[in-house]
Amino acid sequence: MLALTLLLTLAFSGPQDSMRRIAIDERLAADAGLRIGDRVSLSATPGDSGEHAVIGAIVRRGADPAEIARGEYKIRLHLTQLQGLLGYRDRVDRFAVATTSEQAIAAAQERINSSAFGFHAHRSRDIAVQTSATFAVVSRFHRAIGVITIVASAIFLLCIMLLKVDERRRDVAALRLMGISGRTIVKGVVLEATAIAVFGSIVGVGFGALTSWVVNAHYQSVYRSPVKFSIVTGDVVLLAVSLSLVLGIVAGWLAARRLVRTPPLMLFGR
């Protein structure tokens, strides 16, 4: 591991103009109180005088979920600076190659692998899949929780609608005795259930957006990362609203059908 010793001194003009410039991430700048133009000393081992450099830029951290749990600081140097600090000379651990097209990836991978013993090229897509395996497991776990929650909510909603409609049995019995058909009563209950479902959907989407904003604000400040921990997307909103409308209408229709099939006198308790 490369150990970097940072010695903050006062920024000055003149000799520092000939020094090499480096870039540091915003987390290091905030924790060490560094600013653009400050002079630092870089060394591979703590305690060495190292090589002097000037902070030329402060880089914003990328939204990489794999770096959330790491408390590492990042410093960007010129390649010759890094070689001098590590003493690697012309050796590297790994490097990235950009291809011009999707068809050139296989050819480039074959040529790199056959160039010398010990070389092994990997597609960036394959590396991303391997490094994000943990997040895929968490995603499937959240999907399972969501399915269980939806099923439980549907059963709970149906029970609530049955109880609410059952409380209006005398009103329904009076309407039936007045000559109003059961179909009309069912339509009225379904219309009311639809209005409640629409209102609940609006409130639910607003509450979800507010909760997502609070979660992002909290964890982004804790981990000091621009990663969005909670996202309310259009497909999620569409799925939630569709489920709300379908479940509300079905629950209202089942509750109303159950009530209108009962004779009016039995609804009065006779």
N, C-alpha and C positions, 0 to 999 in steps of 0.2 A: 504494500500500500504506500502511496506517495504521501509523505508527511510534509505539510507546508507550514512554515513558521512565518507569521505576518508581524512585522514590526512597524507600527504606525509612527511616522514622523511628520513634521510640518512640511506642507507643500512649498516648494520654492521654484523660482524660475532660473534659467541659465543651464546648469549642468543636467538638470532632469529632462531637458528637451531631447537629449541624445539617448535617453534610456528607452528600453523597450516598454511597450504598453501592454497591459493585460486587461481582461474583463472579469468582473466578479459578479456573482448572483446577488439579488436584492436581499436575500436572507442574511448573507454574510455582511453586506453593507450595513444592515440595520443592527445586527448583533455587535459588530466591532466598531460601529460608528465611523465607517469609512465613507469617503466621498471621492468624486472624480477629481484627479489631480494629486491625491495623496501618494506618498512614496512608501513602498513596502519592500520587505526583503523576503525572498523565496529560497527555501532550502529543502533538500530531500530528507534531512535528519534534523530533529530539534536541537537548537543550540548553535548551529553553524551560522556563519555570517551570510552565506548564500549569495544570491544575485539580486541586485536592486532592480526594481521595476516601478512604473507609474500606473496607477489605475486610470485607464482611459475610457472605460464604459462600465455601467451597471446594467446587467442583463436581467430581464424579468424571467422568472421560472416558468417552464412549460407545464401544460396541464397533462402530466403523465401520472396515471394512478399507481404505477410501480414505484414511484419515488415518494409516495405520501408518508410511509412509515419510516423512511430514512431521514436521519438528521444530518446528512452530509452537506457540506458546502461545495460549491462549484467555482472553479477558476479556469478561465480560458486563456491559454498561452499560445505563442507562436510555436510551431513544431520544433524549431531549433532550440528554443528555450526549454521545452519539455525534454528534449534529448539530452541537453546539458544537465538538467536536474536529476534525471534518472540514470544517466550514464549508459543508456541503451545503444547509443551511436545509431547504427542503421537497422536496429531490430524494433519490431512492433508486435504487440499482442494480437491485435485485430484491427481491421480497417473495413470501410464500407466502399462499395463500388456502385455507382449509379449507371443504369443501362438506359439506352435510348428507346427501347420498346419492350413489350412483353415477350416477344419472340426471341429477343437477344439474351434473356435471362438464362435459359437452359444452356445456350452455347457458352456464355461467360462462366457459368458455374462449372461446366465440364472442363474448360481450359484452365481455370484456376486450380481445380482439384488434381489435374494431371501435370501441372507445372513443376511441382516438387513434392517430396515426401513430407507429410506433416501439415500440408495445407488442406483445409476443408471449408468449402463455401456453403453457406446456408442462405436460403431466401429470407428476406426480411419478414415476409408474411408468416413463414413457419416459426421464426423466432418470436414474433408477436403472439402467435397462438400458444406457444409454450409458456411464455411469461405471463399470459393472461388467463392461465388455467384456473387459478384461484378465483378470479373474478367471474369466470363462467360458472363455477360451482355455486358461488354466492347468488348469481343471477337465477339459476335454476331453483335454488332454495327459496328465493323471493317469489318466483312464479308459483311454486307449490303453495306457499303461504297465501298468495293472492287467490288461487283457485279455492282453497278451503274457506277463506274469508267470504268469497262471493257466494258459495253454496250456503254457508251459515247465514249470511245476510238475506238470501232469498227465502229461506225457511222462516227466519224471524219476521221478515216483511209480510209474508203470507199470514202468519199468526196474528200480527198486528191488524192487518186489514180485516180478517175474520172477526176479531173482537170489535173493531170500530163499526163495521157494518151490522154486526149482531146487536149492538147497542141501539140501533135505529129500527129495530124490528117493529115497534108500534107505528112509527111513521110509514114504514113500508106496508104494513097491514092496512092502515087507513087509506093509502093510495090505491091499494088493490081493491078495497071495498068501494072506492069511488069510481072504479071502472078503468083505471089506468093499467095498461098492459104490463106484464112482467118484462117484456123486451124494452119498453121505454125506461123502466126503473133500472134495468141493467145498464143501458146506455148512459143514464145520468150518473150512476156510480162509477162507471169506467171513465167518463169524462172528468169527474172529480179526482179520481186516482191519477189520471194523466196530468192534470194541472198540478197536483201535489208532487208528482215525479219530476216535472219540469222545474218547479221551484226548488226542489231538493237537489236537482242536478246543478243548477246555477250556484246554489250555496255550497255544494260539495266541491265544485271546480274552484271557486274562490278560496275556500278553506285549504284545498290542496296546494294552490299557488302560493298562498301565504305561508303555509307550513314549509314548502320547498324553499322559499326565500329565507326563512328563519334558519333552516338546517344548513343551507349553503353559507349564510353569513357567519354562523357559529363555527363550523368545521373549517372553513377557509381561513378564519382568523386563528384557530387552534394550530392547524398544520401549515399555515402561511403558504397556501398553494392555491392556484387559480382553478383547480379541478372542481367541477360541479358535482356535488355529492347527491343532489336530488334534481331531477329534471321533469317538468310537466310538459310532455310532448303532445302534438295534435292527435296521434293515434291513441294515446292513453285517454285523452279527454273524450274522443269519439267512442271508445270502448266503454268508458264509465257512463256516459250519457245514454248510450244505447242500452246498456244493461239496466240502468235505472228506469228508462221508459218501458222496456219490455217487462221487467219484473213488476213494476207498478201496475201496468195495464192488466197483466195476467192475474196478479193477486186480487185486484179490484173485480175483475170478471168472475173469478172463482167464488169470491165472497158473495157477490151479488146473485149469482146463479144459485148458490146454496140457499140464500134467503128467499128468493122469489118462488122456489119450488115448494116451500113450506106453505100450507094453507093459511089464509089470513087469520082465521079464528085461533089457530094454534099459536100464531105470533102474539095474539092478545093474551095467551095463557089459558085458553078455554078448550 
